[in-house]
Every structure is written in C-alpha cells, then in structure tokens.
Amino acid sequence: MSSRRRPRKIVKSRSNWKDGRWEKIRANTGKTTINVAKAYCLVGFSLFFTDVIQSSLDPVYGHIPASRYHNSVTLAALLISSFTYGYWRSVQFYHFRFSGQLGPKMGPLLASLSTALPIVLVSAFSAAKGLALENEKMLVADGMHRDGVSRASLPPMVNAGISLMAYMTNHFASHLLRQWLRVYVLRSRVALYHLLTFFYALFFASSNPAFVVIPILQSVLFTTYFPSSYTNAMLNTTLQKHGFSLVARQDSNTGYISVLDNERDGFRVMRCDHSLLGGEWTSPRGHASRLREPIYAIFVMLEAVRLVEPTSEISRAQRVQESALVVGLGIGTTPSALVAHGVDTTIVEIDPVVHAFASQYFNLPANHTSIIDDAVAFVERSRREKQYDYIIHDVFTGGAEPIDLFTVEFLHGLKDMLKPEGIIAINYAGDLRLRSASMVVRTVLSVFETCRLFREEGQRGEAAGTDFTNLVLFCRKVAGSFRFRQATREDFLGSQARQHHLPPRYEVDPEYLTKRYGNDIITKRNSRELEKAQYQGALGHWKVMRSVLPDAVWENW
C-alpha cells in the first residue's frame, strides 16, 4: 500500500514543481532581466553624466587636457564599484578659480577625481547593490534563502560585466554629445548638466525633489555658467574687473563660443573653449583702413596666396575672376580681405555659431558663399565639381589639429579642387619641435609637388625650450619653384599689419621639421598616432593662451 502511494506522492510533487515552481522561476527570470536593465541604465546614465561634466572643463583647460584622464578615471570607478562600497560628495566648478595654479595636467585630473569618479562609483555600486537586494527578495519568497546564509549576492564579475557593457555603449553615445550641444539654451552643456542632475536625483537618489530643485535653482541663479541675461550681467561684473566685457556667448557643436571686448586696450576676440579664433582692434589705429585691423599676423600671412606669381603669361590672363575656398572661418579676417579684393569666396565652416558671430560682431561681408558643413564631407562631395585659384586651410583650434583635416586622403581632395596654377595655404599652430608638427609637415609635403614654409615670427633660440608658433605652408600641385611678388598699396587695404607681414618674411627649411621622428605621415588608418602626439602641444597651447588673456577670463565662462 505504502509502496503504491510513494509513486503517487512523487508524481504529485513533480506536478507541483512543474505547475508552481516553474512559473515562479519564469516570473523571477523576468524580474531579474528588468533589474539588470535598470542597473545597466543607471550605470549608463551616470557615464553620460560624466561626459557632460568633462565637456564643462573644455573652456578652462581645452579639450585634450580635459579628456586626458576621463576614460581612465571612469573605467577605474566602474571596476572598483563592482567589488566595494563608497560614497561621494559632488564637487562642481569650484576648482576653476585655481586652474592657473593647477595647470592643464593636474587640474583636469583633480576635476575628474572629484566629479566623474564619485558619480560613477556610487552609481555602479548602487546598481550592483540593487541587483543583490532584488535577488535576495526573490530567493526569500521562494524559500531558497536558508540557514541564515545569503545566496543573493551576484558574482563580482557579473556586476563588472554590466558596468563594462554600459561603458562601451556610452563610448559610442558620447560621440553624439557635441552634435547635440548646438543652438538652444536647453542644449548648452550647463543646462544639460542641470537637467541630468535633476532626473538623476529624482529617479535614482531622492524621493523628495525639493532636495534637488533648490541646489539647481541656486546654481542657475548664482553662478555664471548658465546662459541668461541675469547671469551675463553677473559675468560682466567679474570680467570688467580685468578690463573685459562679454558681448555674446553660446554653446555649439565645436565648443563654448564667446565674443569678448577688451575695453582698456580696445580690441575684440572670439573664443572657442580654451582657444582664440581671432581678434581685431576696435579702437582707431591712427590710419584709414578698409577693414578692421587684425590683432594676429597669421591671418594676414594667409592672404599672401594672392601674391604668388603665375608661372606663365597664359595663367596670368586666365585669372579674370579669381575664386577662393576657405576651410575654417574664425572671425573671418582672411575671407573678408579676399572679398575686398574681388575674389569669389566660398567659406566652409562646421560651426553655425562661429559663422553667425563672425557676421554679427566682426563684420564678415555678406557677399560670399557660406557652407555650414563638415569639411571632410564637403570635399568628398565636391572634389570633382569645381576648382579654385586659392585654398585657405585654417582649422587649428583648442591646442590641436582636427586630425581628419590633415590626413593624406583629405589633402588629396583639396589638391583635386585646386586649379593647375592654384596655390594653397595651410596654417599649422603648435610647437615645431614636437612630433605632431613633423607629421603634419611631412604629410603635406607628400601630397603637394612644391611647398614653401613660413613662420609667423623669427625662430627662437634653443634656450626657449619650446618653439610654439604659427607655420604657413604655401603649396602648389605642379612641380617647379615659385616666388611672391612685391605687395602694392592696394594689397594692403590701408592696413599697417598687412604692410608689415605681406609678403611673408621668415622662411623655414622643411628639413628643420621633417628630419625628426622618422618618416610617418597621417592617413585615416594611422591617424591615432597624431592624436597621441597632440597632448604635449595642447599643454603648450594652454600656456600660450594663459599668457594672452588673464586666468580670470578663461575661468569665468
């Protein structure tokens, strides 16, 4: 009798397991999937948050120094948080006032350690802890939490795996951040920072939004980083102590763009993050000039493309209506001069705010063709359609060269767009003793048949330690030497700067740059080699910019 009941009991037990426990396992599996997704979103959200924080350092330190330690710090925080607990206290922009003393090496590192690291650390750990607690609840509900021993904790590598997945996803998403920061106030990096702060605390940290709203309102109303008429007035109060005033500012796809007036010395500049795109004198310079006098000689030197003598009378006669392509606008010094000389000028500029500010605050003439687009895409699309007498390549900003615009492939595209007797002027700004300068010059010389190199001023002695300057490469696509004609009164446009710098004076032997650091040239495949070499140049550029404008001007943005 008992032998008959046992099979029935066993069958009933199996039936119960099949009917009941299996359903619980399915339900718990669904809950686990949801909890893993929540953890993934939390970590990913915190990583995107740190990208916004890092972009807020760009105006003070420049993009390359600001991003130097960012990935390492966030990745370390992710790995640490998978194994241990921690806490953090948010630190925002208070260290900016010490950026001059900290410098471009220590400043970004301390900023990342005090902002990005604690956010990622506590977020990733909270995600891991949340997964463990939810898992424990399910086990207890199922009667699987026995003998007082918790089986809820997930293996550390599972937590680390979730964090690394979020890290890799964010690495892709962060490339879209600068494209998203364009025109509107709510698309500024500071507004996005506050918006993320609110949602982060509302959904993940605090059940009482008041604890979040009050600090955000305080930041919006009493710090100068949030763009508004009220904060602009606050910012001007600070800048005026140093002889400057804010004319306009806006976040855009290349960085923080602003226009500043120096009221003491009478000049105006345009800023992009921690770099100057150009400047001009606003006070009378004691002579009549058809254009405002530029502050920086480099933009005048680029105009020397008009002074290159044609190799034959036939080519001279063909220049009835000259045309020019300008890649990179700045404040528009060079294209304005070309337009004044009657040259049909096309400007390619990736940043719409730079073009708008150049037109509104630096008198960029309207009678030109403007193309707001990525230069790489434009050249690839147009390289077979039209050729130009002159091409100006001036895209340096922020202590670094946009690498895509210095590859062999891109330069060959510009070569195709140059007429047989045309001339291209390529501006490079940096320390000529560094590997990055040698790579750029070597790449240009590999594409164009004939080049002459001129620097902005005379060469510094060995005791200077660095050789940071602007270098212009004038090149042609056909073999044979070329020379510059003497500039005339018409070429000067009534400008003293043009009288002094046209034609260019300080020629450089190409071997001064090409004989060092091997034979590397820049291509799409090895462009990361230039990226690695840019860091030292960015540090030097930071120091130069701090010598041009006071620390307080760079720190208050």
ZAMARGU-4260 file (C-alpha; in steps of 0.2 Angstrom, whole numbers, plus 5000, padded with zeros to 4 digits):
<rodrens>
0) 5000/5000/5000 | 5014/5012/5005 | 5024/5006/4990 | 5009/5012/4979 | 5007/5029/4987
5) 5025/5034/4985 | 5025/5035/4967 | 5009/5045/4968 | 5017/5057/4980 | 5032/5058/4969
10) 5022/5062/4954 | 5011/5074/4963 | 5027/5083/4970 | 5034/5083/4952 | 5017/5090/4946
15) 5018/5104/4959 | 5036/5108/4954 | 5031/5109/4936 | 5015/5119/4939 | 5021/5130/4953
20) 5040/5132/4955 | 5042/5133/4936 | 5030/5148/4935 | 5040/5156/4949 | 5056/5153/4940
25) 5049/5161/4924 | 5042/5176/4934 | 5059/5178/4943 | 5069/5177/4927 | 5058/5191/4920
30) 5061/5202/4936 | 5080/5198/4935 | 5080/5204/4917 | 5071/5220/4922 | 5083/5223/4937
35) 5098/5220/4926 | 5091/5233/4913 | 5088/5245/4927 | 5106/5243/4933 | 5113/5245/4915
40) 5103/5261/4913 | 5109/5268/4930 | 5127/5265/4926 | 5125/5271/4908 | 5116/5286/4914
45) 5130/5291/4926 | 5143/5288/4912 | 5134/5300/4901 | 5133/5312/4915 | 5152/5312/4917
50) 5154/5316/4899 | 5144/5332/4901 | 5154/5336/4916 | 5170/5333/4906 | 5164/5344/4892
55) 5162/5358/4905 | 5181/5358/4908 | 5185/5361/4890 | 5183/5380/4891 | 5195/5381/4906
60) 5208/5368/4901 | 5205/5364/4882 | 5198/5348/4876 | 5213/5337/4875 | 5220/5340/4893
65) 5202/5340/4900 | 5199/5322/4892 | 5216/5316/4896 | 5211/5306/4911 | 5192/5305/4909
70) 5191/5287/4902 | 5204/5280/4914 | 5195/5288/4929 | 5178/5282/4924 | 5183/5265/4920
75) 5193/5263/4936 | 5177/5269/4946 | 5167/5256/4937 | 5179/5242/4941 | 5181/5247/4959
80) 5162/5249/4962 | 5159/5231/4956 | 5168/5225/4972 | 5166/5238/4986 | 5156/5252/4993
85) 5159/5270/4993 | 5152/5287/4995 | 5154/5304/4987 | 5151/5322/4988 | 5148/5332/4972
90) 5160/5345/4968 | 5156/5355/4953 | 5166/5370/4946 | 5174/5377/4962 | 5192/5372/4957
95) 5191/5383/4942 | 5197/5398/4951 | 5213/5388/4954 | 5216/5382/4936 | 5230/5394/4934
100) 5240/5387/4948 | 5234/5369/4945 | 5239/5369/4926 | 5232/5358/4912 | 5239/5342/4919
105) 5234/5342/4937 | 5218/5352/4935 | 5208/5340/4924 | 5214/5325/4934 | 5208/5333/4951
110) 5192/5338/4942 | 5188/5320/4936 | 5193/5313/4953 | 5181/5325/4962 | 5166/5324/4950
115) 5166/5310/4937 | 5174/5296/4949 | 5161/5298/4963 | 5146/5299/4952 | 5151/5283/4943
120) 5157/5274/4958 | 5142/5277/4968 | 5130/5274/4953 | 5138/5257/4948 | 5139/5251/4966
125) 5121/5256/4969 | 5116/5246/4953 | 5126/5231/4960 | 5118/5233/4977 | 5101/5235/4970
130) 5103/5219/4960 | 5108/5209/4975 | 5094/5215/4986 | 5081/5211/4972 | 5089/5194/4970
135) 5088/5191/4989 | 5069/5196/4989 | 5065/5183/4976 | 5075/5170/4985 | 5067/5173/5001
140) 5050/5172/4993 | 5054/5156/4985 | 5060/5148/5001 | 5078/5147/4995 | 5086/5158/5007
145) 5091/5145/5021 | 5102/5143/5036 | 5104/5162/5038 | 5116/5162/5023 | 5113/5174/5009
150) 5114/5167/4991 | 5108/5184/4984 | 5125/5192/4980 | 5129/5191/4962 | 5147/5186/4957
155) 5158/5202/4956 | 5161/5198/4938 | 5143/5199/4934 | 5142/5217/4941 | 5158/5221/4932
160) 5151/5214/4916 | 5136/5226/4917 | 5147/5241/4920 | 5158/5237/4906 | 5143/5235/4894
165) 5137/5252/4899 | 5154/5259/4897 | 5156/5253/4879 | 5138/5259/4875 | 5142/5276/4882
170) 5158/5277/4872 | 5148/5276/4857 | 5135/5288/4863 | 5147/5301/4869 | 5152/5305/4851
175) 5134/5312/4849 | 5136/5324/4863 | 5144/5338/4854 | 5132/5337/4840 | 5118/5338/4852
180) 5125/5354/4860 | 5120/5367/4847 | 5109/5382/4847 | 5096/5382/4861 | 5098/5386/4879
185) 5092/5369/4885 | 5106/5362/4873 | 5120/5370/4882 | 5132/5359/4892 | 5127/5368/4908
190) 5109/5367/4905 | 5111/5348/4901 | 5121/5346/4916 | 5107/5353/4927 | 5094/5343/4918
195) 5104/5327/4921 | 5106/5331/4939 | 5088/5333/4942 | 5082/5317/4933 | 5097/5308/4941
200) 5092/5313/4959 | 5073/5311/4955 | 5073/5294/4949 | 5088/5286/4957 | 5093/5296/4973
205) 5080/5306/4982 | 5061/5304/4984 | 5060/5322/4988 | 5063/5333/4973 | 5065/5348/4984
210) 5082/5342/4989 | 5087/5343/4971 | 5077/5358/4964 | 5084/5370/4977 | 5103/5367/4973
215) 5099/5368/4955 | 5090/5384/4956 | 5104/5391/4967 | 5117/5386/4953 | 5106/5393/4939
220) 5103/5410/4948 | 5120/5412/4957 | 5133/5405/4945 | 5138/5412/4928 | 5139/5396/4918
225) 5120/5395/4915 | 5117/5407/4900 | 5104/5421/4903 | 5103/5439/4904 | 5104/5439/4923
230) 5120/5428/4923 | 5128/5438/4909 | 5127/5453/4919 | 5135/5444/4934 | 5149/5438/4922
235) 5152/5455/4915 | 5154/5461/4933 | 5168/5449/4936 | 5176/5452/4919 | 5176/5471/4920
240) 5187/5470/4935 | 5200/5463/4922 | 5196/5475/4908 | 5185/5464/4898 | 5166/5463/4894
245) 5155/5449/4887 | 5147/5453/4870 | 5139/5437/4866 | 5141/5418/4871 | 5133/5402/4866
250) 5137/5383/4866 | 5139/5375/4849 | 5145/5359/4841 | 5163/5364/4842 | 5163/5370/4860
255) 5159/5386/4870 | 5159/5401/4859 | 5160/5419/4865 | 5164/5436/4860 | 5174/5447/4872
260) 5179/5466/4871 | 5195/5472/4880 | 5189/5490/4884 | 5206/5495/4891 | 5216/5491/4875
265) 5202/5492/4863 | 5201/5475/4854 | 5188/5461/4852 | 5192/5442/4851 | 5181/5427/4848
270) 5184/5412/4860 | 5181/5394/4857 | 5183/5384/4873 | 5202/5387/4878 | 5207/5395/4862
275) 5206/5411/4852 | 5199/5410/4834 | 5205/5428/4830 | 5204/5446/4836 | 5204/5464/4829
280) 5207/5481/4835 | 5191/5491/4839 | 5200/5507/4843 | 5207/5519/4830 | 5225/5514/4825
285) 5229/5531/4818 | 5226/5527/4799 | 5212/5524/4787 | 5209/5505/4784 | 5196/5497/4773
290) 5195/5483/4785 | 5197/5482/4804 | 5215/5479/4809 | 5218/5461/4814 | 5227/5458/4830
295) 5236/5442/4825 | 5248/5442/4810 | 5245/5424/4805 | 5228/5428/4796 | 5237/5442/4786
300) 5250/5430/4781 | 5237/5418/4773 | 5232/5432/4761 | 5249/5430/4753 | 5241/5417/4741
305) 5237/5432/4730 | 5255/5437/4729 | 5261/5421/4721 | 5267/5425/4704 | 5260/5414/4690
310) 5272/5403/4680 | 5267/5410/4663 | 5258/5424/4655 | 5244/5412/4650 | 5240/5408/4668
315) 5240/5426/4672 | 5227/5430/4659 | 5216/5416/4665 | 5214/5424/4682 | 5200/5436/4676
320) 5188/5431/4690 | 5198/5423/4704 | 5190/5411/4716 | 5195/5405/4733 | 5189/5391/4745
325) 5192/5395/4764 | 5191/5380/4775 | 5189/5386/4793 | 5182/5404/4796 | 5187/5410/4813
330) 5182/5428/4814 | 5184/5430/4795 | 5200/5440/4793 | 5206/5431/4778 | 5190/5429/4769
335) 5185/5447/4772 | 5201/5453/4764 | 5199/5441/4749 | 5181/5448/4746 | 5188/5465/4747
340) 5200/5461/4733 | 5185/5455/4722 | 5189/5436/4724 | 5174/5425/4723 | 5175/5417/4740
345) 5167/5401/4747 | 5168/5398/4766 | 5166/5380/4773 | 5163/5381/4792 | 5157/5367/4803
350) 5150/5378/4817 | 5135/5389/4813 | 5138/5399/4829 | 5155/5404/4823 | 5148/5410/4806
355) 5134/5419/4815 | 5146/5428/4827 | 5158/5432/4813 | 5145/5440/4803 | 5137/5450/4818
360) 5152/5455/4828 | 5166/5455/4816 | 5159/5462/4800 | 5161/5447/4789 | 5154/5453/4772
365) 5138/5445/4766 | 5144/5443/4748 | 5152/5426/4750 | 5145/5408/4748 | 5144/5400/4765
370) 5143/5382/4768 | 5139/5376/4785 | 5145/5358/4784 | 5159/5346/4789 | 5174/5350/4778
375) 5178/5331/4775 | 5160/5328/4769 | 5160/5344/4758 | 5177/5340/4750 | 5172/5322/4746
380) 5156/5328/4738 | 5163/5342/4728 | 5181/5337/4724 | 5176/5334/4706 | 5164/5348/4703
385) 5174/5364/4705 | 5192/5371/4706 | 5199/5386/4714 | 5213/5398/4712 | 5216/5399/4730
390) 5213/5387/4745 | 5215/5393/4763 | 5216/5378/4776 | 5215/5386/4793 | 5206/5374/4806
395) 5218/5374/4821 | 5209/5377/4837 | 5210/5372/4855 | 5228/5366/4855 | 5225/5353/4842
400) 5223/5349/4824 | 5207/5342/4818 | 5215/5325/4813 | 5203/5321/4799 | 5208/5338/4790
405) 5226/5333/4790 | 5226/5316/4783 | 5233/5312/4766 | 5216/5307/4760 | 5208/5324/4764
410) 5223/5334/4757 | 5222/5324/4741 | 5204/5330/4740 | 5209/5348/4742 | 5223/5345/4728
415) 5209/5340/4716 | 5200/5356/4720 | 5215/5367/4716 | 5217/5374/4698 | 5234/5368/4690
420) 5241/5385/4693 | 5232/5387/4710 | 5240/5389/4727 | 5235/5383/4744 | 5240/5390/4761
425) 5239/5378/4776 | 5241/5385/4793 | 5248/5375/4807 | 5249/5381/4825 | 5260/5372/4838
430) 5277/5368/4844 | 5288/5365/4829 | 5300/5354/4840 | 5286/5341/4843 | 5282/5325/4833
435) 5265/5331/4829 | 5272/5346/4819 | 5284/5334/4809 | 5270/5323/4805 | 5259/5337/4798
440) 5273/5344/4788 | 5278/5328/4781 | 5261/5323/4776 | 5258/5340/4767 | 5274/5338/4758
445) 5270/5320/4752 | 5254/5327/4744 | 5259/5343/4735 | 5273/5345/4722 | 5281/5361/4728
450) 5280/5370/4745 | 5287/5384/4754 | 5286/5386/4773 | 5285/5402/4783 | 5283/5405/4801
455) 5274/5420/4810 | 5290/5427/4818 | 5308/5423/4819 | 5315/5407/4826 | 5318/5406/4845
460) 5334/5401/4852 | 5337/5384/4860 | 5336/5392/4877 | 5317/5395/4875 | 5314/5376/4877
465) 5299/5377/4865 | 5296/5384/4848 | 5277/5387/4848 | 5272/5397/4833 | 5260/5398/4818
470) 5268/5390/4802 | 5260/5393/4785 | 5264/5380/4771 | 5261/5388/4754 | 5260/5374/4741
475) 5256/5370/4723 | 5251/5355/4714 | 5263/5356/4700 | 5282/5355/4700 | 5293/5370/4700
480) 5298/5384/4711 | 5288/5399/4714 | 5290/5416/4722 | 5280/5430/4729 | 5278/5447/4720
485) 5280/5463/4730 | 5264/5469/4738 | 5256/5485/4732 | 5246/5498/4741 | 5230/5490/4735
490) 5236/5474/4743 | 5237/5482/4760 | 5219/5488/4761 | 5226/5503/4771 | 5231/5491/4785
495) 5248/5493/4794 | 5248/5474/4799 | 5247/5470/4780 | 5261/5482/4776 | 5272/5473/4789
500) 5268/5455/4785 | 5265/5454/4766 | 5273/5446/4758 | 5279/5433/4772 | 5296/5435/4779
505) 5303/5421/4790 | 5305/5406/4778 | 5309/5389/4786 | 5319/5375/4779 | 5307/5360/4778
510) 5321/5349/4785 | 5320/5358/4801 | 5304/5348/4804 | 5305/5333/4793 | 5322/5326/4798
515) 5315/5321/4815 | 5304/5307/4822 | 5305/5295/4807 | 5295/5296/4791 | 5277/5294/4797
520) 5263/5303/4788 | 5245/5304/4793 | 5232/5293/4785 | 5215/5288/4790 | 5222/5271/4796
525) 5236/5278/4807 | 5228/5295/4812 | 5228/5289/4831 | 5247/5292/4830 | 5244/5311/4828
530) 5231/5310/4842 | 5244/5303/4854 | 5257/5316/4849 | 5245/5331/4852 | 5245/5330/4871
535) 5261/5340/4873 | 5256/5353/4860 | 5240/5355/4869 | 5249/5359/4885 | 5260/5372/4877
540) 5245/5380/4868 | 5236/5381/4885 | 5251/5391/4892 | 5251/5402/4877 | 5233/5406/4879
545) 5235/5410/4898 | 5249/5422/4893 | 5237/5431/4881 | 5222/5433/4892 | 5221/5433/4911
550) 5216/5417/4921 | 5200/5425/4926 | 5194/5427/4909 | 5197/5409/4904 | 5189/5403/4921
555) 5173/5413/4920 | 5163/5407/4906
</rodrens>
